[in-house]
Structure formats: structure tokens, C-alpha cells
Amino acid sequence: MKTKKINLTITGCLGRMGQQLIKSASKDKRFKINSLTENKLQRKKIIGILPKLNSSEAFKKSDVIIDFTIPKCTLEVLNIAAKQKKRVIIGTTGFSLKEENIIKKISKKIPILKAGNMSLGINLLMYLTEIASKSLGNNFLSKVFEAHHKFKKDHPSGTALMLGQGIAIGKNKNFYGIMGKKYLNKKKFPYGKRINFNSVRKGKIIGEHEVLFSSGKEIIRLNHEAFDRALYSEGALTAASWLIRKKPGLYSMRDLMNFK
């Protein structure tokens, strides 16, 4: 018996991740790309599909929408998806606390999987960060370093913030209460009782992340380096095929990977 393919909409189809998602989904037999969207009207077809603006017309035949865009666009996508009861994978980063709360509210109506990073390795790193933070306790200060290509606009990256959240969870503290300073392109940056971040933007770096703990007598480093953008798009597709069986709610890659 032939398995029914999952119909996909990829938003922001001309962006870096949009292009990568098209490439990965085109090779994956579980999916059929049903529609593509962009924030401006397009005249050129991509893989035989003319991109549309985000609309109920663009989403109507989709099972899952994958969105790696900007917060304003993601909220637009979610509002339309909620009316049509569509599932949404969110890889967008840089949401404000108010926007995070809107996403939570919409997830009561539709299944949403949201991750600052879709990589299996990064989500394992997040898990290890929580364990390390809990085990090391308050005698260790911490900080988070990340590096990305020169075109990445937001800083710290969504993944760096996710790792900061992991430190906070380990210490059983509110992340926003212990978030420290956010540095950009510094060669050195300090540890603190609050979590300091340093972001580097240069060249074509796909993604480097490092969590550091120091007691003053020793340093513990947990790090991850990405070599191929496909690991994010393949992770998003794995998430899409997992989400298809879920009820409304806000899920993460952690739920998919079954970490406790």
C-alpha cells in the first residue's frame, strides 16, 4: 500500500533556509511541496511552483507549514494556520516575550513544533547543558559563545538563547532573571553570575556554539559545530513527519527526541 505523502508549504522560500528546505524536501519521499510563499509577489517559478504571499489560498492544501523567516512573518503565518487548522514547524528565532506568549496561545488551537535549532546534536547539547548546570551548582559561573555567517541579523542566536535557557533550567532559575550582557564580535568576554553572551558574525560560518562553566580553578566546555545547513532542514522535515500525528500543543525537538 502506498503511503500518502505529506503536503508541505515552505514560507520564505527565497531565504537561505527556504532554499535549503526546498532542496531537502525535494529529495525526501515522505513529502510533496505543495506551495511556497514569500513576502513580495514573485514572477519566477521555483521547482515549477509560483511563490505566493502568505494567505489561506497558499496554505489550503497543506498538511504542514515550515517557517524559517522573521517573527512578524511567523505570527502572520500562525494566524492564518490557526483558522485553517494547519500544523506549523517554527525555526524562526528572535521572538520577544510578548510574541512567545502569542505562540503559546495559538498552540492551544493547532499543533506547533518550535525550536531555536532543529539539529539533533544541538538538542543533545541543550540536554547536556542542563545536566552540567545542575551538577555544577552555584560555584561555577557560566557564559555562552556563538558564531554565524556575516548575514545573520539577530544576536545572540536563537540557539545561544536556548542554551542559556538550559543553564537557567539546571539552576532552577528564571532565564530572563539571570540573562547578562550581550556582546558582539568581542575577542574575550567575561563569566558572570548572570549568563553573558558573545556573538561573532563573520564569513560563511554555518553555526558554532559553546557553553562554558568556570570555577576559577577549572573550565568545562560543551560545544557543537555545524558543517552543513542540510542538518537543519532535515531536522525540520523529521519534525514535520512527527508533528502530523500530534494534537494541538506547543512541542519542541526535545519532545520528538523523547528526552526526559
Secondary structure, DSSP 8 states (H G I E B T S, - for coil): -----EEEEESSTTSHHHHHHHHHHHH-TTEEEEEEB-SS---S-BTTB--B-SSHHHHTT-SEEEE-S-HHHHHHHHHHHHHHT-EEEE------HHHHHHHHHHTTTSEEEE-S---HHHHHHHHHHHHHHHHHGGGSEEEEEEEE-TT--SSS-HHHHHHHHHHHHHHT--HHHHEEEEEES-S----BSSEEEEEEE-TT--EEEEEEEE-SS-EEEEEEEE--THHHHHHHHHHHHHHTT--SEEE-HHHHHT--
